[in-house]
Amino acid sequence: MVYQSKIKDKMVDELFEAILILKDEEECYKFFDDICTVNELKSIAQRLYVAKLLRMNKTYNYIEKETGASTATISRVSRCLNYGADGYRLILDRLGIEEEY
């Protein structure tokens, strides 16, 4: 089954194509420094880190202190992990982040 995204359009397709042709971390830094504000990039990075900590079964209190993320952000990431499109799960699996019990 093909995933049907709510955000799919020509411009998003072109953005993703651009991201997929980046060759290494240095190229990512150059591109994202230009395309995102510092706050936008930090927010995205924070959400991925929150997802990692949730997968490791850390508490909301721990995550809030560790990342500075609001409980609303933590809840949103948790909802995406449990009921979303499995994007976080895909990345965390590929990064080798195992669920802890």
N, CA, C and O atoms as a GROMACS GRO file, in nm:
protein
  404
    1MET      N    1   0.084  -0.118   0.000
    1MET     CA    2   0.000   0.000   0.000
    1MET      C    3   0.088   0.125   0.000
    1MET      O    4   0.185   0.132   0.076
    2VAL      N    5   0.056   0.221  -0.083
    2VAL     CA    6   0.130   0.346  -0.094
    2VAL      C    7   0.077   0.444   0.010
    2VAL      O    8  -0.044   0.462   0.025
    3TYR      N    9   0.170   0.508   0.080
    3TYR     CA   10   0.132   0.607   0.182
    3TYR      C   11   0.082   0.734   0.115
    3TYR      O   12   0.148   0.788   0.026
    4GLN      N   13  -0.034   0.782   0.157
    4GLN     CA   14  -0.092   0.906   0.105
    4GLN      C   15  -0.080   1.015   0.211
    4GLN      O   16  -0.157   1.018   0.307
    5SER      N   17   0.016   1.104   0.193
    5SER     CA   18   0.041   1.211   0.290
    5SER      C   19  -0.054   1.327   0.269
    5SER      O   20  -0.094   1.358   0.157
    6LYS      N   21  -0.090   1.391   0.380
    6LYS     CA   22  -0.174   1.511   0.376
    6LYS      C   23  -0.096   1.632   0.326
    6LYS      O   24  -0.156   1.730   0.283
    7ILE      N   25   0.037   1.625   0.331
    7ILE     CA   26   0.118   1.740   0.293
    7ILE      C   27   0.175   1.729   0.152
    7ILE      O   28   0.248   1.817   0.107
    8LYS      N   29   0.141   1.623   0.082
    8LYS     CA   30   0.200   1.598  -0.051
    8LYS      C   31   0.157   1.704  -0.151
    8LYS      O   32   0.038   1.728  -0.173
    9ASP      N   33   0.256   1.765  -0.211
    9ASP     CA   34   0.235   1.852  -0.326
    9ASP      C   35   0.369   1.867  -0.398
    9ASP      O   36   0.471   1.814  -0.354
   10LYS      N   37   0.369   1.939  -0.509
   10LYS     CA   38   0.489   1.950  -0.592
   10LYS      C   39   0.606   2.011  -0.517
   10LYS      O   40   0.718   1.963  -0.528
   11MET      N   41   0.582   2.116  -0.439
   11MET     CA   42   0.691   2.182  -0.369
   11MET      C   43   0.752   2.092  -0.261
   11MET      O   44   0.874   2.089  -0.244
   12VAL      N   45   0.668   2.019  -0.189
   12VAL     CA   46   0.718   1.927  -0.087
   12VAL      C   47   0.794   1.813  -0.153
   12VAL      O   48   0.898   1.771  -0.104
   13ASP      N   49   0.743   1.763  -0.265
   13ASP     CA   50   0.815   1.660  -0.341
   13ASP      C   51   0.956   1.709  -0.377
   13ASP      O   52   1.053   1.635  -0.360
   14GLU      N   53   0.966   1.830  -0.426
   14GLU     CA   54   1.096   1.885  -0.465
   14GLU      C   55   1.187   1.904  -0.344
   14GLU      O   56   1.308   1.882  -0.354
   15LEU      N   57   1.132   1.945  -0.231
   15LEU     CA   58   1.211   1.957  -0.109
   15LEU      C   59   1.268   1.821  -0.070
   15LEU      O   60   1.388   1.810  -0.041
   16PHE      N   61   1.185   1.718  -0.069
   16PHE     CA   62   1.230   1.585  -0.030
   16PHE      C   63   1.333   1.531  -0.129
   16PHE      O   64   1.429   1.465  -0.089
   17GLU      N   65   1.314   1.559  -0.257
   17GLU     CA   66   1.414   1.518  -0.357
   17GLU      C   67   1.548   1.585  -0.327
   17GLU      O   68   1.653   1.521  -0.337
   18ALA      N   69   1.544   1.713  -0.291
   18ALA     CA   70   1.668   1.785  -0.258
   18ALA      C   71   1.735   1.724  -0.136
   18ALA      O   72   1.857   1.707  -0.135
   19ILE      N   73   1.658   1.690  -0.033
   19ILE     CA   74   1.714   1.630   0.088
   19ILE      C   75   1.776   1.495   0.056
   19ILE      O   76   1.884   1.462   0.106
   20LEU      N   77   1.709   1.418  -0.027
   20LEU     CA   78   1.759   1.284  -0.060
   20LEU      C   79   1.888   1.284  -0.140
   20LEU      O   80   1.957   1.182  -0.144
   21ILE      N   81   1.923   1.394  -0.205
   21ILE     CA   82   2.049   1.397  -0.280
   21ILE      C   83   2.166   1.452  -0.199
   21ILE      O   84   2.279   1.456  -0.248
   22LEU      N   85   2.141   1.494  -0.077
   22LEU     CA   86   2.252   1.536   0.010
   22LEU      C   87   2.340   1.416   0.039
   22LEU      O   88   2.290   1.306   0.065
   23LYS      N   89   2.472   1.435   0.034
   23LYS     CA   90   2.565   1.322   0.042
   23LYS      C   91   2.618   1.292   0.181
   23LYS      O   92   2.652   1.177   0.210
   24ASP      N   93   2.626   1.393   0.268
   24ASP     CA   94   2.684   1.368   0.400
   24ASP      C   95   2.636   1.474   0.500
   24ASP      O   96   2.559   1.565   0.465
   25GLU      N   97   2.682   1.460   0.622
   25GLU     CA   98   2.639   1.550   0.729
   25GLU      C   99   2.676   1.695   0.700
   25GLU      O  100   2.598   1.786   0.729
   26GLU      N  101   2.794   1.717   0.644
   26GLU     CA  102   2.837   1.853   0.612
   26GLU      C  103   2.742   1.918   0.511
   26GLU      O  104   2.705   2.034   0.527
   27GLU      N  105   2.703   1.844   0.408
   27GLU     CA  106   2.608   1.897   0.311
   27GLU      C  107   2.474   1.925   0.377
   27GLU      O  108   2.407   2.023   0.343
   28CYS      N  109   2.433   1.839   0.471
   28CYS     CA  110   2.308   1.862   0.545
   28CYS      C  111   2.316   1.993   0.623
   28CYS      O  112   2.223   2.074   0.620
   29TYR      N  113   2.427   2.014   0.693
   29TYR     CA  114   2.444   2.138   0.768
   29TYR      C  115   2.435   2.259   0.675
   29TYR      O  116   2.366   2.356   0.708
   30LYS      N  117   2.503   2.255   0.562
   30LYS     CA  118   2.500   2.368   0.468
   30LYS      C  119   2.358   2.396   0.419
   30LYS      O  120   2.312   2.510   0.419
   31PHE      N  121   2.289   2.290   0.377
   31PHE     CA  122   2.154   2.307   0.323
   31PHE      C  123   2.057   2.356   0.430
   31PHE      O  124   1.984   2.452   0.408
   32PHE      N  125   2.057   2.288   0.545
   32PHE     CA  126   1.961   2.325   0.649
   32PHE      C  127   1.993   2.459   0.714
   32PHE      O  128   1.902   2.527   0.762
   33ASP      N  129   2.120   2.499   0.718
   33ASP     CA  130   2.154   2.634   0.764
   33ASP      C  131   2.089   2.739   0.675
   33ASP      O  132   2.045   2.843   0.723
   34ASP      N  133   2.083   2.710   0.546
   34ASP     CA  134   2.023   2.805   0.452
   34ASP      C  135   1.870   2.800   0.450
   34ASP      O  136   1.806   2.904   0.438
   35ILE      N  137   1.813   2.682   0.463
   35ILE     CA  138   1.669   2.667   0.440
   35ILE      C  139   1.585   2.686   0.566
   35ILE      O  140   1.467   2.721   0.558
   36CYS      N  141   1.644   2.664   0.683
   36CYS     CA  142   1.570   2.674   0.809
   36CYS      C  143   1.628   2.783   0.898
   36CYS      O  144   1.747   2.815   0.890
   37THR      N  145   1.543   2.840   0.980
   37THR     CA  146   1.594   2.925   1.086
   37THR      C  147   1.656   2.834   1.192
   37THR      O  148   1.630   2.714   1.195
   38VAL      N  149   1.738   2.892   1.277
   38VAL     CA  150   1.798   2.815   1.385
   38VAL      C  151   1.689   2.752   1.470
   38VAL      O  152   1.698   2.634   1.506
   39ASN      N  153   1.585   2.828   1.504
   39ASN     CA  154   1.477   2.776   1.588
   39ASN      C  155   1.400   2.663   1.521
   39ASN      O  156   1.363   2.566   1.587
   40GLU      N  157   1.376   2.674   1.390
   40GLU     CA  158   1.306   2.566   1.319
   40GLU      C  159   1.386   2.437   1.324
   40GLU      O  160   1.332   2.330   1.353
   41LEU      N  161   1.514   2.447   1.296
   41LEU     CA  162   1.598   2.328   1.296
   41LEU      C  163   1.612   2.269   1.436
   41LEU      O  164   1.607   2.147   1.453
   42LYS      N  165   1.629   2.355   1.536
   42LYS     CA  166   1.638   2.307   1.674
   42LYS      C  167   1.509   2.238   1.716
   42LYS      O  168   1.513   2.137   1.787
   43SER      N  169   1.394   2.290   1.674
   43SER     CA  170   1.265   2.229   1.708
   43SER      C  171   1.250   2.090   1.647
   43SER      O  172   1.203   1.997   1.711
   44ILE      N  173   1.292   2.077   1.521
   44ILE     CA  174   1.285   1.947   1.455
   44ILE      C  175   1.378   1.848   1.525
   44ILE      O  176   1.340   1.734   1.551
   45ALA      N  177   1.499   1.892   1.554
   45ALA     CA  178   1.596   1.805   1.622
   45ALA      C  179   1.545   1.766   1.760
   45ALA      O  180   1.560   1.651   1.802
   46GLN      N  181   1.484   1.862   1.830
   46GLN     CA  182   1.429   1.834   1.963
   46GLN      C  183   1.320   1.727   1.956
   46GLN      O  184   1.317   1.637   2.040
   47ARG      N  185   1.232   1.736   1.857
   47ARG     CA  186   1.124   1.637   1.844
   47ARG      C  187   1.179   1.497   1.818
   47ARG      O  188   1.128   1.399   1.872
   48LEU      N  189   1.282   1.487   1.735
   48LEU     CA  190   1.342   1.356   1.711
   48LEU      C  191   1.406   1.301   1.839
   48LEU      O  192   1.396   1.182   1.867
   49TYR      N  193   1.471   1.388   1.916
   49TYR     CA  194   1.533   1.345   2.041
   49TYR      C  195   1.426   1.302   2.141
   49TYR      O  196   1.444   1.204   2.214
   50VAL      N  197   1.315   1.376   2.145
   50VAL     CA  198   1.203   1.337   2.232
   50VAL      C  199   1.151   1.199   2.191
   50VAL      O  200   1.124   1.115   2.277
   51ALA      N  201   1.138   1.175   2.061
   51ALA     CA  202   1.092   1.044   2.013
   51ALA      C  203   1.188   0.935   2.058
   51ALA      O  204   1.145   0.827   2.100
   52LYS      N  205   1.316   0.961   2.049
   52LYS     CA  206   1.417   0.864   2.093
   52LYS      C  207   1.399   0.832   2.242
   52LYS      O  208   1.401   0.716   2.281
   53LEU      N  209   1.382   0.936   2.324
   53LEU     CA  210   1.367   0.914   2.468
   53LEU      C  211   1.235   0.844   2.500
   53LEU      O  212   1.231   0.761   2.591
   54LEU      N  213   1.129   0.876   2.428
   54LEU     CA  214   1.003   0.806   2.449
   54LEU      C  215   1.018   0.658   2.414
   54LEU      O  216   0.967   0.572   2.485
   55ARG      N  217   1.086   0.631   2.306
   55ARG     CA  218   1.108   0.491   2.267
   55ARG      C  219   1.186   0.417   2.375
   55ARG      O  220   1.169   0.297   2.394
   56MET      N  221   1.273   0.491   2.445
   56MET     CA  222   1.352   0.432   2.553
   56MET      C  223   1.273   0.429   2.684
   56MET      O  224   1.328   0.398   2.790
   57ASN      N  225   1.143   0.462   2.674
   57ASN     CA  226   1.051   0.460   2.789
   57ASN      C  227   1.090   0.553   2.902
   57ASN      O  228   1.069   0.522   3.019
   58LYS      N  229   1.148   0.668   2.867
   58LYS     CA  230   1.177   0.769   2.968
   58LYS      C  231   1.047   0.841   3.003
   58LYS      O  232   0.956   0.849   2.920
   59THR      N  233   1.039   0.893   3.123
   59THR     CA  234   0.918   0.964   3.168
   59THR      C  235   0.910   1.102   3.106
   59THR      O  236   1.010   1.159   3.061
   60TYR      N  237   0.788   1.156   3.104
   60TYR     CA  238   0.770   1.292   3.055
   60TYR      C  239   0.855   1.389   3.135
   60TYR      O  240   0.917   1.479   3.077
   61ASN      N  241   0.859   1.373   3.267
   61ASN     CA  242   0.940   1.463   3.352
   61ASN      C  243   1.087   1.457   3.312
   61ASN      O  244   1.153   1.560   3.301
   62TYR      N  245   1.138   1.337   3.293
   62TYR     CA  246   1.277   1.322   3.252
   62TYR      C  247   1.301   1.390   3.117
   62TYR      O  248   1.397   1.464   3.100
   63ILE      N  249   1.212   1.364   3.021
   63ILE     CA  250   1.227   1.419   2.886
   63ILE      C  251   1.220   1.571   2.889
   63ILE      O  252   1.298   1.639   2.822
   64GLU      N  253   1.127   1.624   2.968
   64GLU     CA  254   1.114   1.770   2.979
   64GLU      C  255   1.243   1.832   3.032
   64GLU      O  256   1.289   1.934   2.980
   65LYS      N  257   1.301   1.771   3.134
   65LYS     CA  258   1.426   1.823   3.192
   65LYS      C  259   1.544   1.805   3.096
   65LYS      O  260   1.628   1.893   3.084
   66GLU      N  261   1.550   1.692   3.031
   66GLU     CA  262   1.662   1.659   2.942
   66GLU      C  263   1.662   1.745   2.815
   66GLU      O  264   1.769   1.784   2.767
   67THR      N  265   1.543   1.774   2.760
   67THR     CA  266   1.535   1.839   2.629
   67THR      C  267   1.486   1.983   2.633
   67THR      O  268   1.510   2.061   2.541
   68GLY      N  269   1.416   2.018   2.740
   68GLY     CA  270   1.352   2.150   2.744
   68GLY      C  271   1.221   2.155   2.668
   68GLY      O  272   1.160   2.261   2.657
   69ALA      N  273   1.177   2.041   2.616
   69ALA     CA  274   1.052   2.035   2.541
   69ALA      C  275   0.933   2.050   2.636
   69ALA      O  276   0.938   2.004   2.750
   70SER      N  277   0.830   2.113   2.588
   70SER     CA  278   0.707   2.127   2.667
   70SER      C  279   0.635   1.992   2.672
   70SER      O  280   0.658   1.904   2.589
   71THR      N  281   0.548   1.978   2.770
   71THR     CA  282   0.470   1.854   2.778
   71THR      C  283   0.379   1.842   2.656
   71THR      O  284   0.348   1.730   2.613
   72ALA      N  285   0.336   1.954   2.599
   72ALA     CA  286   0.254   1.950   2.478
   72ALA      C  287   0.333   1.890   2.361
   72ALA      O  288   0.280   1.810   2.284
   73THR      N  289   0.459   1.930   2.348
   73THR     CA  290   0.544   1.875   2.242
   73THR      C  291   0.568   1.727   2.265
   73THR      O  292   0.561   1.646   2.172
   74ILE      N  293   0.597   1.690   2.390
   74ILE     CA  294   0.621   1.549   2.423
   74ILE      C  295   0.496   1.467   2.391
   74ILE      O  296   0.506   1.358   2.334
   75SER      N  297   0.380   1.518   2.427
   75SER     CA  298   0.254   1.448   2.399
   75SER      C  299   0.230   1.433   2.250
   75SER      O  300   0.186   1.328   2.204
   76ARG      N  301   0.260   1.537   2.174
   76ARG     CA  302   0.240   1.532   2.029
   76ARG      C  303   0.331   1.426   1.966
   76ARG      O  304   0.287   1.348   1.882
   77VAL      N  305   0.457   1.424   2.008
   77VAL     CA  306   0.550   1.325   1.956
   77VAL      C  307   0.505   1.184   1.996
   77VAL      O  308   0.510   1.091   1.915
   78SER      N  309   0.461   1.170   2.119
   78SER     CA  310   0.412   1.040   2.166
   78SER      C  311   0.293   0.994   2.082
   78SER      O  312   0.284   0.877   2.045
   79ARG      N  313   0.202   1.086   2.053
   79ARG     CA  314   0.084   1.053   1.972
   79ARG      C  315   0.128   1.008   1.832
   79ARG      O  316   0.073   0.913   1.777
   80CYS      N  317   0.228   1.077   1.776
   80CYS     CA  318   0.279   1.038   1.644
   80CYS      C  319   0.346   0.901   1.649
   80CYS      O  320   0.330   0.821   1.556
   81LEU      N  321   0.419   0.874   1.755
   81LEU     CA  322   0.483   0.742   1.769
   81LEU      C  323   0.379   0.632   1.775
   81LEU      O  324   0.399   0.524   1.719
   82ASN      N  325   0.269   0.658   1.844
   82ASN     CA  326   0.167   0.554   1.864
   82ASN      C  327   0.062   0.547   1.754
   82ASN      O  328   0.011   0.439   1.724
   83TYR      N  329   0.029   0.661   1.695
   83TYR     CA  330  -0.084   0.663   1.601
   83TYR      C  331  -0.053   0.734   1.469
   83TYR      O  332  -0.142   0.755   1.387
   84GLY      N  333   0.073   0.771   1.448
   84GLY     CA  334   0.109   0.848   1.330
   84GLY      C  335   0.140   0.763   1.209
   84GLY      O  336   0.095   0.648   1.198
   85ALA      N  337   0.216   0.820   1.119
   85ALA     CA  338   0.248   0.756   0.991
   85ALA      C  339   0.369   0.663   0.999
   85ALA      O  340   0.414   0.611   0.897
   86ASP      N  341   0.422   0.642   1.118
   86ASP     CA  342   0.538   0.555   1.144
   86ASP      C  343   0.670   0.613   1.094
   86ASP      O  344   0.767   0.539   1.077
   87GLY      N  345   0.674   0.743   1.070
   87GLY     CA  346   0.798   0.807   1.029
   87GLY      C  347   0.904   0.805   1.138
   87GLY      O  348   1.020   0.774   1.112
   88TYR      N  349   0.863   0.837   1.260
   88TYR     CA  350   0.958   0.829   1.372
   88TYR      C  351   1.008   0.686   1.388
   88TYR      O  352   1.128   0.662   1.403
   89ARG      N  353   0.916   0.592   1.385
   89ARG     CA  354   0.951   0.451   1.404
   89ARG      C  355   1.053   0.406   1.299
   89ARG      O  356   1.149   0.336   1.330
   90LEU      N  357   1.031   0.445   1.175
   90LEU     CA  358   1.122   0.411   1.066
   90LEU      C  359   1.264   0.462   1.095
   90LEU      O  360   1.361   0.388   1.084
   91ILE      N  361   1.273   0.588   1.131
   91ILE     CA  362   1.404   0.650   1.156
   91ILE      C  363   1.469   0.591   1.280
   91ILE      O  364   1.588   0.560   1.278
   92LEU      N  365   1.393   0.576   1.388
   92LEU     CA  366   1.451   0.521   1.511
   92LEU      C  367   1.498   0.378   1.490
   92LEU      O  368   1.602   0.338   1.545
   93ASP      N  369   1.424   0.300   1.413
   93ASP     CA  370   1.467   0.163   1.381
   93ASP      C  371   1.600   0.166   1.304
   93ASP      O  372   1.692   0.091   1.336
   94ARG      N  373   1.609   0.253   1.206
   94ARG     CA  374   1.731   0.261   1.124
   94ARG      C  375   1.849   0.314   1.204
   94ARG      O  376   1.964   0.282   1.175
   95LEU      N  377   1.820   0.396   1.304
   95LEU     CA  378   1.928   0.447   1.392
   95LEU      C  379   1.966   0.344   1.499
   95LEU      O  380   2.062   0.363   1.573
   96GLY      N  381   1.889   0.237   1.507
   96GLY     CA  382   1.918   0.133   1.605
   96GLY      C  383   1.875   0.167   1.747
   96GLY      O  384   1.930   0.114   1.843
   97ILE      N  385   1.775   0.255   1.759
   97ILE     CA  386   1.724   0.293   1.890
   97ILE      C  387   1.618   0.190   1.931
   97ILE      O  388   1.509   0.188   1.875
   98GLU      N  389   1.651   0.109   2.025
   98GLU     CA  390   1.563   0.001   2.070
   98GLU      C  391   1.468   0.049   2.178
   98GLU      O  392   1.501   0.137   2.257
   99GLU      N  393   1.352  -0.010   2.180
   99GLU     CA  394   1.254   0.017   2.286
   99GLU      C  395   1.303  -0.052   2.413
   99GLU      O  396   1.340  -0.169   2.411
  100GLU      N  397   1.303   0.022   2.522
  100GLU     CA  398   1.346  -0.033   2.651
  100GLU      C  399   1.224  -0.057   2.738
  100GLU      O  400   1.126   0.017   2.730
  101TYR      N  401   1.232  -0.160   2.820
  101TYR     CA  402   1.118  -0.194   2.906
  101TYR      C  403   1.153  -0.176   3.050
  101TYR      O  404   1.070  -0.200   3.138
   0.00000   0.00000   0.00000
